[in-house]
Amino acid sequence: MNAYINLIPYNEVDENGFKTTDERTALRFYDVIMKNGVKATLRSKHGDDIDAACGQLRARHERNSQ
């Protein structure tokens, strides 16, 4: 199978209990994938520090609309 994986860290929102993975764990997972011959990119996180990452703006908008 010819595959390429984009690893995108999860951006936390208050509305659910999911937590983001710390950088060290993400890098270990990335290393396992690469060592097994699967090409991958570990994406950088952007915007989560100001609640502007994917999903966070939507959640904030929904909170403010209620």
PDBQT receptor file of N, H, CA, C and O in Angstrom, charges set to zero:
ATOM      1  N   MET A   1       0.846  -1.173   0.000  1.00  0.00    +0.000 N 
ATOM      2  CA  MET A   1       0.000   0.000   0.000  1.00  0.00    +0.000 C 
ATOM      3  C   MET A   1       0.897   1.244   0.000  1.00  0.00    +0.000 C 
ATOM      4  O   MET A   1       1.847   1.336   0.778  1.00  0.00    +0.000 OA
ATOM      5  N   ASN A   2       0.592   2.163  -0.851  1.00  0.00    +0.000 N 
ATOM      6  H   ASN A   2      -0.180   2.088  -1.483  1.00  0.00    +0.000 HD
ATOM      7  CA  ASN A   2       1.318   3.421  -0.928  1.00  0.00    +0.000 C 
ATOM      8  C   ASN A   2       0.530   4.461  -0.127  1.00  0.00    +0.000 C 
ATOM      9  O   ASN A   2      -0.549   4.884  -0.542  1.00  0.00    +0.000 OA
ATOM     10  N   ALA A   3       1.069   4.862   1.007  1.00  0.00    +0.000 N 
ATOM     11  H   ALA A   3       1.946   4.518   1.344  1.00  0.00    +0.000 HD
ATOM     12  CA  ALA A   3       0.338   5.795   1.873  1.00  0.00    +0.000 C 
ATOM     13  C   ALA A   3       1.273   6.864   2.413  1.00  0.00    +0.000 C 
ATOM     14  O   ALA A   3       2.480   6.656   2.531  1.00  0.00    +0.000 OA
ATOM     15  N   TYR A   4       0.699   8.000   2.735  1.00  0.00    +0.000 N 
ATOM     16  H   TYR A   4      -0.282   8.169   2.639  1.00  0.00    +0.000 HD
ATOM     17  CA  TYR A   4       1.411   9.099   3.376  1.00  0.00    +0.000 C 
ATOM     18  C   TYR A   4       0.502   9.630   4.473  1.00  0.00    +0.000 C 
ATOM     19  O   TYR A   4      -0.673   9.908   4.235  1.00  0.00    +0.000 OA
ATOM     20  N   ILE A   5       1.046   9.769   5.671  1.00  0.00    +0.000 N 
ATOM     21  H   ILE A   5       2.000   9.543   5.865  1.00  0.00    +0.000 HD
ATOM     22  CA  ILE A   5       0.233  10.174   6.811  1.00  0.00    +0.000 C 
ATOM     23  C   ILE A   5       0.617  11.575   7.267  1.00  0.00    +0.000 C 
ATOM     24  O   ILE A   5       1.795  11.872   7.466  1.00  0.00    +0.000 OA
ATOM     25  N   ASN A   6      -0.378  12.426   7.430  1.00  0.00    +0.000 N 
ATOM     26  H   ASN A   6      -1.335  12.185   7.269  1.00  0.00    +0.000 HD
ATOM     27  CA  ASN A   6      -0.208  13.733   8.058  1.00  0.00    +0.000 C 
ATOM     28  C   ASN A   6      -0.647  13.596   9.501  1.00  0.00    +0.000 C 
ATOM     29  O   ASN A   6      -1.824  13.354   9.769  1.00  0.00    +0.000 OA
ATOM     30  N   LEU A   7       0.276  13.747  10.433  1.00  0.00    +0.000 N 
ATOM     31  H   LEU A   7       1.232  13.944  10.215  1.00  0.00    +0.000 HD
ATOM     32  CA  LEU A   7      -0.058  13.703  11.853  1.00  0.00    +0.000 C 
ATOM     33  C   LEU A   7      -0.321  15.128  12.305  1.00  0.00    +0.000 C 
ATOM     34  O   LEU A   7       0.570  15.976  12.273  1.00  0.00    +0.000 OA
ATOM     35  N   ILE A   8      -1.543  15.381  12.722  1.00  0.00    +0.000 N 
ATOM     36  H   ILE A   8      -2.267  14.692  12.748  1.00  0.00    +0.000 HD
ATOM     37  CA  ILE A   8      -1.956  16.725  13.101  1.00  0.00    +0.000 C 
ATOM     38  C   ILE A   8      -2.357  16.711  14.567  1.00  0.00    +0.000 C 
ATOM     39  O   ILE A   8      -3.338  16.058  14.924  1.00  0.00    +0.000 OA
ATOM     40  N   PRO A   9      -1.624  17.416  15.429  1.00  0.00    +0.000 N 
ATOM     41  CA  PRO A   9      -1.975  17.431  16.851  1.00  0.00    +0.000 C 
ATOM     42  C   PRO A   9      -3.382  17.979  17.068  1.00  0.00    +0.000 C 
ATOM     43  O   PRO A   9      -3.799  18.944  16.429  1.00  0.00    +0.000 OA
ATOM     44  N   TYR A  10      -4.086  17.349  17.967  1.00  0.00    +0.000 N 
ATOM     45  H   TYR A  10      -3.747  16.565  18.487  1.00  0.00    +0.000 HD
ATOM     46  CA  TYR A  10      -5.447  17.753  18.298  1.00  0.00    +0.000 C 
ATOM     47  C   TYR A  10      -5.437  19.062  19.074  1.00  0.00    +0.000 C 
ATOM     48  O   TYR A  10      -4.606  19.254  19.962  1.00  0.00    +0.000 OA
ATOM     49  N   ASN A  11      -6.348  19.954  18.744  1.00  0.00    +0.000 N 
ATOM     50  H   ASN A  11      -7.022  19.798  18.023  1.00  0.00    +0.000 HD
ATOM     51  CA  ASN A  11      -6.499  21.221  19.462  1.00  0.00    +0.000 C 
ATOM     52  C   ASN A  11      -7.664  21.097  20.427  1.00  0.00    +0.000 C 
ATOM     53  O   ASN A  11      -8.802  20.870  20.016  1.00  0.00    +0.000 OA
ATOM     54  N   GLU A  12      -7.375  21.247  21.707  1.00  0.00    +0.000 N 
ATOM     55  H   GLU A  12      -6.451  21.432  22.041  1.00  0.00    +0.000 HD
ATOM     56  CA  GLU A  12      -8.393  21.058  22.738  1.00  0.00    +0.000 C 
ATOM     57  C   GLU A  12      -9.472  22.140  22.678  1.00  0.00    +0.000 C 
ATOM     58  O   GLU A  12      -9.199  23.306  22.391  1.00  0.00    +0.000 OA
ATOM     59  N   VAL A  13     -10.701  21.715  22.958  1.00  0.00    +0.000 N 
ATOM     60  H   VAL A  13     -10.922  20.768  23.192  1.00  0.00    +0.000 HD
ATOM     61  CA  VAL A  13     -11.828  22.621  23.143  1.00  0.00    +0.000 C 
ATOM     62  C   VAL A  13     -12.501  22.220  24.450  1.00  0.00    +0.000 C 
ATOM     63  O   VAL A  13     -12.467  21.051  24.836  1.00  0.00    +0.000 OA
ATOM     64  N   ASP A  14     -13.108  23.179  25.124  1.00  0.00    +0.000 N 
ATOM     65  H   ASP A  14     -13.135  24.128  24.810  1.00  0.00    +0.000 HD
ATOM     66  CA  ASP A  14     -13.715  22.928  26.430  1.00  0.00    +0.000 C 
ATOM     67  C   ASP A  14     -14.916  21.989  26.359  1.00  0.00    +0.000 C 
ATOM     68  O   ASP A  14     -15.250  21.350  27.356  1.00  0.00    +0.000 OA
ATOM     69  N   GLU A  15     -15.569  21.892  25.208  1.00  0.00    +0.000 N 
ATOM     70  H   GLU A  15     -15.298  22.412  24.397  1.00  0.00    +0.000 HD
ATOM     71  CA  GLU A  15     -16.819  21.150  25.089  1.00  0.00    +0.000 C 
ATOM     72  C   GLU A  15     -16.660  19.632  25.152  1.00  0.00    +0.000 C 
ATOM     73  O   GLU A  15     -17.657  18.919  25.268  1.00  0.00    +0.000 OA
ATOM     74  N   ASN A  16     -15.441  19.126  25.078  1.00  0.00    +0.000 N 
ATOM     75  H   ASN A  16     -14.631  19.705  24.983  1.00  0.00    +0.000 HD
ATOM     76  CA  ASN A  16     -15.263  17.674  25.209  1.00  0.00    +0.000 C 
ATOM     77  C   ASN A  16     -14.045  17.390  26.076  1.00  0.00    +0.000 C 
ATOM     78  O   ASN A  16     -13.279  18.299  26.393  1.00  0.00    +0.000 OA
ATOM     79  N   GLY A  17     -13.867  16.151  26.453  1.00  0.00    +0.000 N 
ATOM     80  H   GLY A  17     -14.490  15.412  26.196  1.00  0.00    +0.000 HD
ATOM     81  CA  GLY A  17     -12.790  15.801  27.365  1.00  0.00    +0.000 C 
ATOM     82  C   GLY A  17     -11.508  15.367  26.691  1.00  0.00    +0.000 C 
ATOM     83  O   GLY A  17     -10.591  14.903  27.369  1.00  0.00    +0.000 OA
ATOM     84  N   PHE A  18     -11.412  15.501  25.377  1.00  0.00    +0.000 N 
ATOM     85  H   PHE A  18     -12.157  15.878  24.826  1.00  0.00    +0.000 HD
ATOM     86  CA  PHE A  18     -10.208  15.069  24.677  1.00  0.00    +0.000 C 
ATOM     87  C   PHE A  18      -9.047  16.006  24.978  1.00  0.00    +0.000 C 
ATOM     88  O   PHE A  18      -9.225  17.221  25.067  1.00  0.00    +0.000 OA
ATOM     89  N   LYS A  19      -7.873  15.442  25.133  1.00  0.00    +0.000 N 
ATOM     90  H   LYS A  19      -7.728  14.455  25.061  1.00  0.00    +0.000 HD
ATOM     91  CA  LYS A  19      -6.667  16.218  25.412  1.00  0.00    +0.000 C 
ATOM     92  C   LYS A  19      -5.682  16.057  24.262  1.00  0.00    +0.000 C 
ATOM     93  O   LYS A  19      -5.666  15.027  23.588  1.00  0.00    +0.000 OA
ATOM     94  N   THR A  20      -4.870  17.066  24.046  1.00  0.00    +0.000 N 
ATOM     95  H   THR A  20      -4.883  17.902  24.594  1.00  0.00    +0.000 HD
ATOM     96  CA  THR A  20      -3.851  16.997  23.015  1.00  0.00    +0.000 C 
ATOM     97  C   THR A  20      -2.700  16.107  23.474  1.00  0.00    +0.000 C 
ATOM     98  O   THR A  20      -2.493  15.920  24.673  1.00  0.00    +0.000 OA
ATOM     99  N   THR A  21      -1.968  15.571  22.537  1.00  0.00    +0.000 N 
ATOM    100  H   THR A  21      -2.136  15.723  21.563  1.00  0.00    +0.000 HD
ATOM    101  CA  THR A  21      -0.794  14.759  22.835  1.00  0.00    +0.000 C 
ATOM    102  C   THR A  21       0.403  15.675  23.039  1.00  0.00    +0.000 C 
ATOM    103  O   THR A  21       0.580  16.653  22.312  1.00  0.00    +0.000 OA
ATOM    104  N   ASP A  22       1.224  15.350  24.036  1.00  0.00    +0.000 N 
ATOM    105  H   ASP A  22       1.080  14.556  24.626  1.00  0.00    +0.000 HD
ATOM    106  CA  ASP A  22       2.423  16.164  24.218  1.00  0.00    +0.000 C 
ATOM    107  C   ASP A  22       3.408  15.883  23.085  1.00  0.00    +0.000 C 
ATOM    108  O   ASP A  22       3.342  14.845  22.428  1.00  0.00    +0.000 OA
ATOM    109  N   GLU A  23       4.313  16.822  22.872  1.00  0.00    +0.000 N 
ATOM    110  H   GLU A  23       4.367  17.666  23.406  1.00  0.00    +0.000 HD
ATOM    111  CA  GLU A  23       5.228  16.749  21.730  1.00  0.00    +0.000 C 
ATOM    112  C   GLU A  23       6.101  15.496  21.762  1.00  0.00    +0.000 C 
ATOM    113  O   GLU A  23       6.360  14.897  20.718  1.00  0.00    +0.000 OA
ATOM    114  N   ARG A  24       6.549  15.101  22.928  1.00  0.00    +0.000 N 
ATOM    115  H   ARG A  24       6.338  15.587  23.776  1.00  0.00    +0.000 HD
ATOM    116  CA  ARG A  24       7.415  13.926  23.045  1.00  0.00    +0.000 C 
ATOM    117  C   ARG A  24       6.687  12.656  22.599  1.00  0.00    +0.000 C 
ATOM    118  O   ARG A  24       7.258  11.839  21.877  1.00  0.00    +0.000 OA
ATOM    119  N   THR A  25       5.440  12.485  23.021  1.00  0.00    +0.000 N 
ATOM    120  H   THR A  25       4.976  13.148  23.608  1.00  0.00    +0.000 HD
ATOM    121  CA  THR A  25       4.654  11.319  22.616  1.00  0.00    +0.000 C 
ATOM    122  C   THR A  25       4.399  11.333  21.115  1.00  0.00    +0.000 C 
ATOM    123  O   THR A  25       4.491  10.297  20.457  1.00  0.00    +0.000 OA
ATOM    124  N   ALA A  26       4.080  12.499  20.576  1.00  0.00    +0.000 N 
ATOM    125  H   ALA A  26       4.005  13.341  21.111  1.00  0.00    +0.000 HD
ATOM    126  CA  ALA A  26       3.848  12.619  19.131  1.00  0.00    +0.000 C 
ATOM    127  C   ALA A  26       5.103  12.242  18.346  1.00  0.00    +0.000 C 
ATOM    128  O   ALA A  26       5.016  11.556  17.328  1.00  0.00    +0.000 OA
ATOM    129  N   LEU A  27       6.255  12.683  18.812  1.00  0.00    +0.000 N 
ATOM    130  H   LEU A  27       6.325  13.240  19.640  1.00  0.00    +0.000 HD
ATOM    131  CA  LEU A  27       7.514  12.356  18.128  1.00  0.00    +0.000 C 
ATOM    132  C   LEU A  27       7.819  10.863  18.204  1.00  0.00    +0.000 C 
ATOM    133  O   LEU A  27       8.320  10.288  17.237  1.00  0.00    +0.000 OA
ATOM    134  N   ARG A  28       7.527  10.230  19.333  1.00  0.00    +0.000 N 
ATOM    135  H   ARG A  28       7.120  10.696  20.118  1.00  0.00    +0.000 HD
ATOM    136  CA  ARG A  28       7.742   8.779  19.450  1.00  0.00    +0.000 C 
ATOM    137  C   ARG A  28       6.847   8.030  18.464  1.00  0.00    +0.000 C 
ATOM    138  O   ARG A  28       7.292   7.082  17.816  1.00  0.00    +0.000 OA
ATOM    139  N   PHE A  29       5.586   8.452  18.349  1.00  0.00    +0.000 N 
ATOM    140  H   PHE A  29       5.224   9.221  18.876  1.00  0.00    +0.000 HD
ATOM    141  CA  PHE A  29       4.664   7.827  17.403  1.00  0.00    +0.000 C 
ATOM    142  C   PHE A  29       5.151   8.028  15.971  1.00  0.00    +0.000 C 
ATOM    143  O   PHE A  29       5.146   7.094  15.169  1.00  0.00    +0.000 OA
ATOM    144  N   TYR A  30       5.567   9.240  15.660  1.00  0.00    +0.000 N 
ATOM    145  H   TYR A  30       5.571   9.999  16.311  1.00  0.00    +0.000 HD
ATOM    146  CA  TYR A  30       6.117   9.560  14.336  1.00  0.00    +0.000 C 
ATOM    147  C   TYR A  30       7.307   8.648  14.022  1.00  0.00    +0.000 C 
ATOM    148  O   TYR A  30       7.404   8.109  12.920  1.00  0.00    +0.000 OA
ATOM    149  N   ASP A  31       8.212   8.476  14.993  1.00  0.00    +0.000 N 
ATOM    150  H   ASP A  31       8.134   8.914  15.888  1.00  0.00    +0.000 HD
ATOM    151  CA  ASP A  31       9.390   7.613  14.794  1.00  0.00    +0.000 C 
ATOM    152  C   ASP A  31       8.996   6.172  14.503  1.00  0.00    +0.000 C 
ATOM    153  O   ASP A  31       9.593   5.532  13.636  1.00  0.00    +0.000 OA
ATOM    154  N   VAL A  32       8.000   5.652  15.213  1.00  0.00    +0.000 N 
ATOM    155  H   VAL A  32       7.516   6.171  15.917  1.00  0.00    +0.000 HD
ATOM    156  CA  VAL A  32       7.540   4.285  14.979  1.00  0.00    +0.000 C 
ATOM    157  C   VAL A  32       7.009   4.139  13.558  1.00  0.00    +0.000 C 
ATOM    158  O   VAL A  32       7.318   3.165  12.871  1.00  0.00    +0.000 OA
ATOM    159  N   ILE A  33       6.223   5.093  13.128  1.00  0.00    +0.000 N 
ATOM    160  H   ILE A  33       5.972   5.883  13.686  1.00  0.00    +0.000 HD
ATOM    161  CA  ILE A  33       5.677   5.046  11.776  1.00  0.00    +0.000 C 
ATOM    162  C   ILE A  33       6.798   5.065  10.737  1.00  0.00    +0.000 C 
ATOM    163  O   ILE A  33       6.816   4.246   9.818  1.00  0.00    +0.000 OA
ATOM    164  N   MET A  34       7.722   5.992  10.888  1.00  0.00    +0.000 N 
ATOM    165  H   MET A  34       7.708   6.658  11.634  1.00  0.00    +0.000 HD
ATOM    166  CA  MET A  34       8.812   6.110   9.920  1.00  0.00    +0.000 C 
ATOM    167  C   MET A  34       9.702   4.865   9.908  1.00  0.00    +0.000 C 
ATOM    168  O   MET A  34      10.122   4.421   8.840  1.00  0.00    +0.000 OA
ATOM    169  N   LYS A  35       9.992   4.299  11.079  1.00  0.00    +0.000 N 
ATOM    170  H   LYS A  35       9.651   4.660  11.947  1.00  0.00    +0.000 HD
ATOM    171  CA  LYS A  35      10.841   3.102  11.157  1.00  0.00    +0.000 C 
ATOM    172  C   LYS A  35      10.180   1.893  10.513  1.00  0.00    +0.000 C 
ATOM    173  O   LYS A  35      10.858   0.930  10.153  1.00  0.00    +0.000 OA
ATOM    174  N   ASN A  36       8.873   1.939  10.369  1.00  0.00    +0.000 N 
ATOM    175  H   ASN A  36       8.322   2.721  10.661  1.00  0.00    +0.000 HD
ATOM    176  CA  ASN A  36       8.145   0.855   9.722  1.00  0.00    +0.000 C 
ATOM    177  C   ASN A  36       7.861   1.129   8.254  1.00  0.00    +0.000 C 
ATOM    178  O   ASN A  36       7.047   0.447   7.630  1.00  0.00    +0.000 OA
ATOM    179  N   GLY A  37       8.538   2.135   7.707  1.00  0.00    +0.000 N 
ATOM    180  H   GLY A  37       9.198   2.689   8.214  1.00  0.00    +0.000 HD
ATOM    181  CA  GLY A  37       8.478   2.384   6.276  1.00  0.00    +0.000 C 
ATOM    182  C   GLY A  37       7.285   3.182   5.786  1.00  0.00    +0.000 C 
ATOM    183  O   GLY A  37       7.017   3.223   4.586  1.00  0.00    +0.000 OA
ATOM    184  N   VAL A  38       6.568   3.815   6.699  1.00  0.00    +0.000 N 
ATOM    185  H   VAL A  38       6.786   3.782   7.674  1.00  0.00    +0.000 HD
ATOM    186  CA  VAL A  38       5.427   4.631   6.292  1.00  0.00    +0.000 C 
ATOM    187  C   VAL A  38       5.852   6.100   6.336  1.00  0.00    +0.000 C 
ATOM    188  O   VAL A  38       6.287   6.598   7.374  1.00  0.00    +0.000 OA
ATOM    189  N   LYS A  39       5.724   6.768   5.229  1.00  0.00    +0.000 N 
ATOM    190  H   LYS A  39       5.370   6.364   4.385  1.00  0.00    +0.000 HD
ATOM    191  CA  LYS A  39       6.098   8.177   5.171  1.00  0.00    +0.000 C 
ATOM    192  C   LYS A  39       5.064   9.021   5.897  1.00  0.00    +0.000 C 
ATOM    193  O   LYS A  39       3.860   8.801   5.771  1.00  0.00    +0.000 OA
ATOM    194  N   ALA A  40       5.561  10.003   6.667  1.00  0.00    +0.000 N 
ATOM    195  H   ALA A  40       6.540  10.182   6.770  1.00  0.00    +0.000 HD
ATOM    196  CA  ALA A  40       4.656  10.826   7.457  1.00  0.00    +0.000 C 
ATOM    197  C   ALA A  40       5.254  12.202   7.693  1.00  0.00    +0.000 C 
ATOM    198  O   ALA A  40       6.461  12.412   7.567  1.00  0.00    +0.000 OA
ATOM    199  N   THR A  41       4.380  13.127   8.037  1.00  0.00    +0.000 N 
ATOM    200  H   THR A  41       3.400  12.956   8.139  1.00  0.00    +0.000 HD
ATOM    201  CA  THR A  41       4.765  14.472   8.441  1.00  0.00    +0.000 C 
ATOM    202  C   THR A  41       4.083  14.753   9.767  1.00  0.00    +0.000 C 
ATOM    203  O   THR A  41       2.883  14.521   9.912  1.00  0.00    +0.000 OA
ATOM    204  N   LEU A  42       4.836  15.250  10.732  1.00  0.00    +0.000 N 
ATOM    205  H   LEU A  42       5.811  15.439  10.614  1.00  0.00    +0.000 HD
ATOM    206  CA  LEU A  42       4.263  15.690  12.001  1.00  0.00    +0.000 C 
ATOM    207  C   LEU A  42       4.073  17.190  11.897  1.00  0.00    +0.000 C 
ATOM    208  O   LEU A  42       5.040  17.952  11.887  1.00  0.00    +0.000 OA
ATOM    209  N   ARG A  43       2.832  17.601  11.820  1.00  0.00    +0.000 N 
ATOM    210  H   ARG A  43       2.046  16.982  11.828  1.00  0.00    +0.000 HD
ATOM    211  CA  ARG A  43       2.516  19.012  11.619  1.00  0.00    +0.000 C 
ATOM    212  C   ARG A  43       2.722  19.806  12.901  1.00  0.00    +0.000 C 
ATOM    213  O   ARG A  43       2.622  19.263  14.002  1.00  0.00    +0.000 OA
ATOM    214  N   SER A  44       3.004  21.065  12.755  1.00  0.00    +0.000 N 
ATOM    215  H   SER A  44       3.085  21.506  11.861  1.00  0.00    +0.000 HD
ATOM    216  CA  SER A  44       3.153  21.972  13.898  1.00  0.00    +0.000 C 
ATOM    217  C   SER A  44       1.795  22.474  14.340  1.00  0.00    +0.000 C 
ATOM    218  O   SER A  44       0.867  22.593  13.540  1.00  0.00    +0.000 OA
ATOM    219  N   LYS A  45       1.693  22.767  15.625  1.00  0.00    +0.000 N 
ATOM    220  H   LYS A  45       2.447  22.670  16.274  1.00  0.00    +0.000 HD
ATOM    221  CA  LYS A  45       0.454  23.345  16.152  1.00  0.00    +0.000 C 
ATOM    222  C   LYS A  45       0.523  24.855  15.992  1.00  0.00    +0.000 C 
ATOM    223  O   LYS A  45       1.563  25.469  16.231  1.00  0.00    +0.000 OA
ATOM    224  N   HIS A  46      -0.577  25.438  15.590  1.00  0.00    +0.000 N 
ATOM    225  H   HIS A  46      -1.422  24.940  15.395  1.00  0.00    +0.000 HD
ATOM    226  CA  HIS A  46      -0.659  26.889  15.430  1.00  0.00    +0.000 C 
ATOM    227  C   HIS A  46      -2.012  27.370  15.916  1.00  0.00    +0.000 C 
ATOM    228  O   HIS A  46      -3.039  26.768  15.603  1.00  0.00    +0.000 OA
ATOM    229  N   GLY A  47      -2.015  28.433  16.665  1.00  0.00    +0.000 N 
ATOM    230  H   GLY A  47      -1.181  28.921  16.919  1.00  0.00    +0.000 HD
ATOM    231  CA  GLY A  47      -3.250  29.098  17.026  1.00  0.00    +0.000 C 
ATOM    232  C   GLY A  47      -3.926  28.617  18.282  1.00  0.00    +0.000 C 
ATOM    233  O   GLY A  47      -4.834  29.285  18.778  1.00  0.00    +0.000 OA
ATOM    234  N   ASP A  48      -3.513  27.466  18.824  1.00  0.00    +0.000 N 
ATOM    235  H   ASP A  48      -2.775  26.924  18.420  1.00  0.00    +0.000 HD
ATOM    236  CA  ASP A  48      -4.221  26.964  19.994  1.00  0.00    +0.000 C 
ATOM    237  C   ASP A  48      -3.986  27.819  21.235  1.00  0.00    +0.000 C 
ATOM    238  O   ASP A  48      -4.809  27.822  22.151  1.00  0.00    +0.000 OA
ATOM    239  N   ASP A  49      -2.884  28.535  21.270  1.00  0.00    +0.000 N 
ATOM    240  H   ASP A  49      -2.216  28.532  20.525  1.00  0.00    +0.000 HD
ATOM    241  CA  ASP A  49      -2.588  29.383  22.428  1.00  0.00    +0.000 C 
ATOM    242  C   ASP A  49      -3.527  30.591  22.519  1.00  0.00    +0.000 C 
ATOM    243  O   ASP A  49      -3.637  31.212  23.576  1.00  0.00    +0.000 OA
ATOM    244  N   ILE A  50      -4.202  30.924  21.418  1.00  0.00    +0.000 N 
ATOM    245  H   ILE A  50      -4.113  30.420  20.559  1.00  0.00    +0.000 HD
ATOM    246  CA  ILE A  50      -5.149  32.046  21.431  1.00  0.00    +0.000 C 
ATOM    247  C   ILE A  50      -6.550  31.593  21.020  1.00  0.00    +0.000 C 
ATOM    248  O   ILE A  50      -7.372  32.402  20.589  1.00  0.00    +0.000 OA
ATOM    249  N   ASP A  51      -6.813  30.284  21.160  1.00  0.00    +0.000 N 
ATOM    250  H   ASP A  51      -6.145  29.627  21.510  1.00  0.00    +0.000 HD
ATOM    251  CA  ASP A  51      -8.096  29.687  20.792  1.00  0.00    +0.000 C 
ATOM    252  C   ASP A  51      -8.484  29.980  19.342  1.00  0.00    +0.000 C 
ATOM    253  O   ASP A  51      -9.656  30.204  19.040  1.00  0.00    +0.000 OA
ATOM    254  N   ALA A  52      -7.499  29.976  18.454  1.00  0.00    +0.000 N 
ATOM    255  H   ALA A  52      -6.546  29.794  18.699  1.00  0.00    +0.000 HD
ATOM    256  CA  ALA A  52      -7.765  30.247  17.043  1.00  0.00    +0.000 C 
ATOM    257  C   ALA A  52      -7.449  29.033  16.168  1.00  0.00    +0.000 C 
ATOM    258  O   ALA A  52      -7.399  29.154  14.944  1.00  0.00    +0.000 OA
ATOM    259  N   ALA A  53      -7.237  27.876  16.775  1.00  0.00    +0.000 N 
ATOM    260  H   ALA A  53      -7.277  27.777  17.769  1.00  0.00    +0.000 HD
ATOM    261  CA  ALA A  53      -6.940  26.681  16.005  1.00  0.00    +0.000 C 
ATOM    262  C   ALA A  53      -8.233  26.042  15.519  1.00  0.00    +0.000 C 
ATOM    263  O   ALA A  53      -9.320  26.432  15.945  1.00  0.00    +0.000 OA
ATOM    264  N   CYS A  54      -8.118  25.061  14.630  1.00  0.00    +0.000 N 
ATOM    265  H   CYS A  54      -7.235  24.744  14.284  1.00  0.00    +0.000 HD
ATOM    266  CA  CYS A  54      -9.286  24.377  14.078  1.00  0.00    +0.000 C 
ATOM    267  C   CYS A  54     -10.199  23.896  15.190  1.00  0.00    +0.000 C 
ATOM    268  O   CYS A  54      -9.745  23.244  16.131  1.00  0.00    +0.000 OA
ATOM    269  N   GLY A  55     -11.468  24.208  15.091  1.00  0.00    +0.000 N 
ATOM    270  H   GLY A  55     -11.836  24.738  14.327  1.00  0.00    +0.000 HD
ATOM    271  CA  GLY A  55     -12.455  23.789  16.071  1.00  0.00    +0.000 C 
ATOM    272  C   GLY A  55     -12.624  24.765  17.214  1.00  0.00    +0.000 C 
ATOM    273  O   GLY A  55     -13.717  24.876  17.768  1.00  0.00    +0.000 OA
ATOM    274  N   GLN A  56     -11.577  25.471  17.579  1.00  0.00    +0.000 N 
ATOM    275  H   GLN A  56     -10.688  25.381  17.129  1.00  0.00    +0.000 HD
ATOM    276  CA  GLN A  56     -11.655  26.380  18.711  1.00  0.00    +0.000 C 
ATOM    277  C   GLN A  56     -12.455  27.628  18.382  1.00  0.00    +0.000 C 
ATOM    278  O   GLN A  56     -13.229  28.098  19.216  1.00  0.00    +0.000 OA
ATOM    279  N   LEU A  57     -12.289  28.172  17.194  1.00  0.00    +0.000 N 
ATOM    280  H   LEU A  57     -11.660  27.791  16.517  1.00  0.00    +0.000 HD
ATOM    281  CA  LEU A  57     -13.068  29.351  16.807  1.00  0.00    +0.000 C 
ATOM    282  C   LEU A  57     -14.552  29.020  16.723  1.00  0.00    +0.000 C 
ATOM    283  O   LEU A  57     -15.395  29.813  17.144  1.00  0.00    +0.000 OA
ATOM    284  N   ARG A  58     -14.871  27.848  16.179  1.00  0.00    +0.000 N 
ATOM    285  H   ARG A  58     -14.186  27.204  15.837  1.00  0.00    +0.000 HD
ATOM    286  CA  ARG A  58     -16.259  27.413  16.095  1.00  0.00    +0.000 C 
ATOM    287  C   ARG A  58     -16.854  27.283  17.485  1.00  0.00    +0.000 C 
ATOM    288  O   ARG A  58     -17.959  27.763  17.741  1.00  0.00    +0.000 OA
ATOM    289  N   ALA A  59     -16.121  26.631  18.389  1.00  0.00    +0.000 N 
ATOM    290  H   ALA A  59     -15.224  26.241  18.182  1.00  0.00    +0.000 HD
ATOM    291  CA  ALA A  59     -16.623  26.433  19.745  1.00  0.00    +0.000 C 
ATOM    292  C   ALA A  59     -16.845  27.773  20.443  1.00  0.00    +0.000 C 
ATOM    293  O   ALA A  59     -17.847  27.956  21.134  1.00  0.00    +0.000 OA
ATOM    294  N   ARG A  60     -15.918  28.704  20.266  1.00  0.00    +0.000 N 
ATOM    295  H   ARG A  60     -15.104  28.556  19.704  1.00  0.00    +0.000 HD
ATOM    296  CA  ARG A  60     -16.070  30.018  20.889  1.00  0.00    +0.000 C 
ATOM    297  C   ARG A  60     -17.287  30.736  20.316  1.00  0.00    +0.000 C 
ATOM    298  O   ARG A  60     -18.050  31.354  21.058  1.00  0.00    +0.000 OA
ATOM    299  N   HIS A  61     -17.472  30.659  18.997  1.00  0.00    +0.000 N 
ATOM    300  H   HIS A  61     -16.852  30.157  18.394  1.00  0.00    +0.000 HD
ATOM    301  CA  HIS A  61     -18.614  31.295  18.352  1.00  0.00    +0.000 C 
ATOM    302  C   HIS A  61     -19.925  30.714  18.890  1.00  0.00    +0.000 C 
ATOM    303  O   HIS A  61     -20.864  31.458  19.171  1.00  0.00    +0.000 OA
ATOM    304  N   GLU A  62     -19.988  29.388  19.032  1.00  0.00    +0.000 N 
ATOM    305  H   GLU A  62     -19.224  28.784  18.803  1.00  0.00    +0.000 HD
ATOM    306  CA  GLU A  62     -21.197  28.766  19.538  1.00  0.00    +0.000 C 
ATOM    307  C   GLU A  62     -21.464  29.161  20.991  1.00  0.00    +0.000 C 
ATOM    308  O   GLU A  62     -22.618  29.372  21.364  1.00  0.00    +0.000 OA
ATOM    309  N   ARG A  63     -20.427  29.263  21.809  1.00  0.00    +0.000 N 
ATOM    310  H   ARG A  63     -19.490  29.092  21.505  1.00  0.00    +0.000 HD
ATOM    311  CA  ARG A  63     -20.604  29.706  23.208  1.00  0.00    +0.000 C 
ATOM    312  C   ARG A  63     -21.138  31.115  23.263  1.00  0.00    +0.000 C 
ATOM    313  O   ARG A  63     -22.013  31.420  24.073  1.00  0.00    +0.000 OA
ATOM    314  N   ASN A  64     -20.618  31.985  22.403  1.00  0.00    +0.000 N 
ATOM    315  H   ASN A  64     -19.907  31.737  21.744  1.00  0.00    +0.000 HD
ATOM    316  CA  ASN A  64     -21.023  33.399  22.403  1.00  0.00    +0.000 C 
ATOM    317  C   ASN A  64     -22.407  33.597  21.795  1.00  0.00    +0.000 C 
ATOM    318  O   ASN A  64     -23.050  34.613  22.061  1.00  0.00    +0.000 OA
ATOM    319  N   SER A  65     -22.881  32.655  20.986  1.00  0.00    +0.000 N 
ATOM    320  H   SER A  65     -22.360  31.830  20.769  1.00  0.00    +0.000 HD
ATOM    321  CA  SER A  65     -24.177  32.787  20.328  1.00  0.00    +0.000 C 
ATOM    322  C   SER A  65     -25.338  32.356  21.224  1.00  0.00    +0.000 C 
ATOM    323  O   SER A  65     -26.497  32.634  20.915  1.00  0.00    +0.000 OA
ATOM    324  N   GLN A  66     -25.036  31.690  22.315  1.00  0.00    +0.000 N 
ATOM    325  H   GLN A  66     -24.095  31.465  22.567  1.00  0.00    +0.000 HD
ATOM    326  CA  GLN A  66     -26.109  31.155  23.178  1.00  0.00    +0.000 C 
ATOM    327  C   GLN A  66     -26.589  32.163  24.163  1.00  0.00    +0.000 C 
ATOM    328  O   GLN A  66     -27.483  31.873  24.957  1.00  0.00    +0.000 OA
TER     329      GLN A  66
